[in-house]
Amino acid sequence: MQKKPLIETNPHLATTAQYRKALVTNVASSTAIETGASVESIARLLTESRKASAVKKTGHSPR
């Protein structure tokens, strides 16, 4: 008998939005336990999209 992956058999993982929300909640709660920060603040950091700021090259050594 061939086993199906969990993502195919679990109805909570069927839609990408539900899966993403559950993943963020899981990671945020685990991180909150380890760091002492609030779950909400960590979840907000995980879900907000960030643009990488451009690094300005000056040609000089930082030392």
N, C-alpha and C positions, 0 to 999 in steps of 0.2 A: 504494500500500500504506500503510495506516494504522499508525503506530508506537504501540506500547503503552508506557505509562510503566514505568520501571524497577521500581517497587514491585509491579507486576503480573507481571513476568517473572522477578524474582529470588526464588528460593525462601527465601533467608535473610531476606527482608523480609516474608514472608507473614504471620507471626504478630507481633502487636504487642509481645509480651514480648521476642522475639528482636531485633526492630528497635530497641526502646528500649535494650536491653542493649548492642547494637553501637554505637548512637549515643553513649551515655554513655562507653563505652570509647574511642571515637574522639576525642571532645572532651577527655576526661581525659588521654589520651596526648599530644595536641597541646598542651594547656595545660601539662602537666608539662615538655615540652621548652622552652617559652617562659619558664616561671617557676622551674623547678628544684625544684618541689615533687614529692612522690611521686604516681604515678598513682592508687594506692589512696586516698590522702587526698582527692584531687580527685574521684574517682568517688564516694566516700562523701558529699562535700558536694553533689554533683549529685543523688544519689538520695534523700537524707533529706528528708522533707517538713518544711517549716517553716511555722509560723504567724507571721504578721506581728504583732509586738507592738503593742499599742495605744499611741498617742501621747497623752500626758497634756497637756491644754491647761491652762495656768496663767493665761492672760490677761495675762501680763507679757511684755515684750519680752526677748529673750535678751541684749540688750546692757546 
